[in-house]
Amino acid sequence: MKLKFTILIFSLMMFSSCSSLYDYNESEIEKARDYWIGRSEQSLLTSWGPPNTKSSDGRDGEIYQYKRNNGYIIWVTNFYINRGNFIYHLNAFSE
């Protein structure tokens, strides 16, 4: 009985920590969007350096993809840059 209770408590802790981690990441992504949307390609390159990959956005713009490894998770951040060289969208996710 004590083992079952311990497993239940541990499981609840794992689920709650995953949820709070997800909420934290969503919050950080929103902050990044608020900061970067409307900024220039040059300011991105100055701050983040050259992207890992560049591809077309399908609308005369480009997608700059950056991959960062924090030791535990690889974060992928995509910056969508229009033909006027301004960031119009950002998404991020972990691999």
C-alpha positions in Angstrom: 0.0 0.0 0.0 2.8 2.4 0.9 4.5 1.7 -2.4 1.3 2.4 -4.4 0.9 5.7 -2.5 4.6 6.7 -3.2 4.1 5.9 -6.9 0.9 7.9 -7.1 2.6 10.9 -5.4 5.6 10.7 -7.7 3.3 10.4 -10.8 1.4 13.5 -9.8 4.6 15.4 -9.2 5.8 14.4 -12.7 2.6 15.5 -14.4 2.4 18.8 -12.6 6.0 19.6 -13.3 5.5 18.9 -17.0 2.5 21.1 -17.1 4.3 24.0 -15.4 7.3 23.5 -17.7 4.9 23.7 -20.7 3.2 26.8 -19.3 6.6 28.4 -18.6 7.8 27.7 -22.1 4.7 29.1 -23.7 5.1 32.2 -21.6 8.7 32.6 -22.7 7.8 32.1 -26.4 5.1 34.8 -26.1 7.7 37.2 -24.6 10.0 36.4 -27.5 7.3 37.0 -30.0 6.5 40.3 -28.4 10.1 41.3 -28.5 11.1 40.1 -32.0 8.0 40.8 -34.2 8.6 43.9 -36.2 12.4 43.9 -35.7 14.8 43.8 -38.5 16.7 40.9 -40.0 19.9 42.7 -39.2 19.0 43.0 -35.5 18.4 39.2 -35.4 21.7 38.5 -37.1 23.5 40.8 -34.7 22.0 39.2 -31.7 21.8 35.5 -32.7 24.4 35.3 -35.4 23.9 33.3 -38.7 21.0 30.8 -38.6 21.6 27.0 -38.8 19.4 26.9 -41.9 17.5 29.3 -44.2 14.5 28.3 -46.3 11.6 30.0 -48.2 8.5 31.0 -46.4 6.6 30.5 -49.6 5.7 34.2 -49.8 8.9 35.9 -51.0 10.4 35.8 -47.5 12.6 33.5 -45.6 12.6 31.3 -42.5 15.7 31.5 -40.4 16.0 28.4 -38.1 18.2 28.3 -35.1 18.9 25.3 -33.0 20.2 25.6 -29.4 21.1 22.8 -27.1 20.9 23.6 -23.4 22.3 20.3 -22.4 18.9 18.7 -21.9 16.7 19.8 -24.7 17.3 21.0 -28.3 15.3 24.2 -28.9 14.4 25.1 -32.4 13.4 28.7 -33.1 12.1 29.8 -36.5 12.0 33.5 -37.4 9.9 34.4 -40.4 11.3 37.3 -42.3 9.3 39.2 -45.0 10.8 40.6 -48.2 11.2 44.0 -46.4 13.6 42.2 -44.0 11.4 42.4 -40.9 10.4 39.6 -38.7 6.6 38.9 -38.9 6.3 35.6 -37.1 8.2 33.4 -34.6 7.7 29.9 -33.4 9.7 27.7 -31.1 9.6 24.1 -30.0 11.8 21.4 -28.6 13.1 18.3 -30.4 
